[in-house]
């Protein structure tokens, strides 16, 4: 999510693009792109305007993912999800169960909603900041994994400013959000639980785009969150490079703005920025999982519209 709607005025070219798009109803998303990002491969950083554009154009990719979503290739696949007990992780586990995938849930703690899903495997007390925990769960998993979704994350609640910095929390976010997915991924690969043709997915955030900070954070703030996501993106690109020879693609996904406990402090901007229920967010993510291949490995994708986000 962004803070754009609170702290920044829309560029004249963007405002004009919105007005034109409302009149024309087509081509709006492209009219919003700033000069530094004028290629059609990239989405735009201004989230309120981006959502308004998609809404005006009635873009099915953004407004109704069910029109495009075909999860049939995931049926019968073994899909591991970290942090599957709540939020977008739970929504992913629920959707995967509904489409006939075999969920391997990896969590620190359980939840009744996860218990009700009766996952194929449930591994608890796994802390992604622990080398030992990650190695242990990789050894305990019964059979190779087709898709590993690194979803476990942490977002410190209070807003960080120079007079309210929380250095311990910053390091915690970096450890969980950037180093944690590397621990799990490395443990799985080294334990031979992933082979050529399997996929690794990183649930990261548009908040890790350095290029977008001047738009989405015009006054700075929230240092730990953004540093952790930028670090996660760097790690993911390096991992994608190392695993090319093994035939394992790595997807780097911004899941979109989802209505979860983690984003509840932004509930006042949910509607103007296009936040969706986590069930919709899960379908958006899994849509991109089905498209992930060696041709797209290492790309940073916005699951809201399917376009790339610049680094």
N, C-alpha and C positions, 0 to 999 in steps of 0.2 A: 504494500500500500504506500501511498505518498502523503506528504503534508502539503502538496501543491495547492489544494483548494483553500487552505488556511492562510498561507503566507506569501503567495506569489501571484502576480497578475499574468494573465494569458498573453502570449506574444500576439501582436497585431495579425501576423500571418496565420496563426492558429485560430484566432477568433473569426477571421474572415473565412477560413476553411470550414469552420463549423456552420456559419451562416449559409455559405454556398452549398454545403452538403445537405443541410436541411431542405433547401430549395430543390436540389437536384436528386437527392436520395441515393446517389451513386458516387463512387470514387472518393468518399470523404476521408477514409483512413489515410490515403496517400496525400491528400491536401494538407494534412496536419503535420507532415514531417518537416522539422527544421532543416536549414541548409546543410548542417554538418551531418545530417542523417537522411539523405534524399534517395537512398536506394530502397527499392520495394521489399528487400529482404528484412528490413528493420521495422520494428514497431516504434511508437513515439513515447517519450517519457511523461508527457502531460496526461496523467490518468483520468481526471475528470473530462477533459476534452476528448481523450481516446474513447472513453465509454460513450459520451454523447454522440460521437461520430458513428460508432457501431450501432447505437440505438436508432439514430436517424436513418441509417442505411439498412437497418434490419438485417445486419450481418449474421447469418445463422451460426457461423463459427463462434461468435461471441454470445449471441442472444439465445441460441437453442442448439446446444452441442449434440442433442439426440438426433438431429438431422444428418449428422456426419459420423457419429460414433458407431463403430463396428468392432466390438471386443472379441469376436469369434476366435481370433488367433490366440487368445489367452486361455481359452477353455482347455482344461486338463493340464495346464502348465503349473509348475511349482514356483510360486512367487513369494519371496521373503520380503516382509515389510518391517522396518524398525519403527518403534514408537506407534505400534498398531493398536494401542489400547484407548486412544482418544483423538479428538480433532480430525485433521485430514488423514492421518494414519488409520484411524478407525474407519473413516468413510471409504478409504481405499480397500481395507480388508472386507468391509461389507459388500462393496461393489464387486470385488474379485470373487467373493463367495457366491454372489447372485449369478455371475456369468459362468460359474463352473470351474474356476481356477482352484488350485490347492494352496491355501494360505499357510505360510510359515511365519508365525507372529513372533517378533523379537522385541521384548519390552523390559523396562525396569520393574513395572508393576502391572497387575491385571485390572480388568474392569468387567462389570456384569455384561456390558454390551459385547465385549470380545468373547467372553465365555459362551454367550448365546450363539455365537457364530460357529462354535465347535471347529476351530481351525485344524488343519491336517497336523500341524506341529505348533506347540506353544512353548516358547523359551522365555522364562521370567528371570528377574534379577540380573539382567544384562545391562551394564552401564557402559555406554560407548566411550567413556573417558578411561576405561580400564583395559589395558593390554590383555590381561589375563581373562577377563570376561569375554572379550571378542574372540580370542583364540579358543576358549572353551566352547562357546556356542557354535563356532564353525566346525569343531570336532564332533559335537553332539548331533548336528543336523544329519538326518538319516540318509539323504540322497542328494544328488546334485540339484542346484537351483537353476531355473530357467531365467528368472528375473529377480534382481536384488534392488529393492527400492529403499534407499537411504533417506528416511523421512524424519527420524528423531531430531529434535531441535530444541532450542531454548531462546526465549526473548525476555530480557530483563524488563520488568514493568515500568518503573519510573523513567521519565525522560532524562537523558544525560546531557548536561551542559557543563561548561568549564567550572562552574561553582558547585556542581553536583555530579562529579565523576565517580564511578564505582570501578576501580581498576580490577579488583578481584572478580567482579561480575563480567567485565570485558574478557578476561582470560578464560572464564568459565564458558562464555559464549563461543569463543574461538575454539576451545577444546571440544565442545559438544558439536558445534555446527560445521567445523572445518576438519579438525583432526579425527573426530569420531567416525565420520563416514569413510575416511581412509583406513582407519583401524579395521572396521568391519569388512570393507572391500578386500583389503590385503589378506585378512584372515581367511576369507572365503576362497580367494584365488589360491593361496598357499596351501590350503587344506584340500585342494582339488575338488571343491564343491561348485566351481564354475568352469565351463569349458567353452570352446569356440561355438559361437551361435547363441550363447547366453547374453544377457544384457545387464548393465549396471546403470541405475538411475539415481541421480542426485536431486533431491528436492531442496533447492536453494532459494534465491529471491532476487527480484529486480533491485532490491536494496544493495546488492553486491556490485552493481554497475557504477564504476567510478565516473564515467561520462555523464551519467544522469544525476549526480549529486547536486549540481548547480541548479537544476530544475526542481527536483523533488525535495531537496533539503537546502533551500536558498539561505537559511540562517544557520546551517550546520546541525549539531545535536546528534544524539543517539550513536555515539562513537562505537561502542562495542558491537552493536547489532550490525552496522554496516561493515566494520572491519572483518567480522566473522564471516559474512556472506561473500565479501571480496576474496578472502582467503580460501573459502570453500570453492569458489569458481576457479581460482588458480590451481588448487589441488586437483580439481576435476579435469581440467585441461591436461595437466601433466599425466594423470592416470590414463586419460584417453590415448595419449601418445604412447605410453608404455604398453598398453594392452592391444594396440593395433596389430602387433605381430601374433597375438593370441586369438584374434578374431572376436574380441569382446568389445562391443561399442559402449560408450559412456554418454548418457544423456544428461544435460544440465538444464533443469527445468525450474522456471518460476511458476508456481502452481496457480497464480492469480490471487486475487483478493477474496479470501474465503471467510465466512462468518463462523469463527471459532472462538474458544476461550482465549487463545493467544492474541487474537486481534480485537478483542472486545473493547479495549481502551480506545479504539478508533470507530466505535459503533456509530458515532455521530456523523461520520462521513461514509458509512457503508453504502448508502443508496446513491449518492452522487458519484461515487467512484466505482460503482458496478460490482460491489461485493455479492457473492453468491453463497448459497448453502453448500456445506462441505460435500454433499452428495453430488452436486453439479461439478464442484471442483475436482472430485475424484474421477469423474468421467473425462474431464478435460485432460487430466494428467495421464490417464490410461490411454486416451486417444493418441497422445504423443509417444507413449511407450510402444504402441503398436507400429508407429511410423519409424521408430529409432532403428538405425542400421549403421553399417560401417561407413556409409556415405555421409551420414549426419553426425557421426561421433564427434564429441567435443564441442558441439554447437550449444549456445546459450539461448533457450527457447522460452518465449512467453506462452504459457498454456491457455491464456485468454484468447489470443488471436492466431497462434501458431507461427508468429514471426520471430525473428531473432532480436535479441537485446544486445546492444554494443557493450563492450567491456568497460 
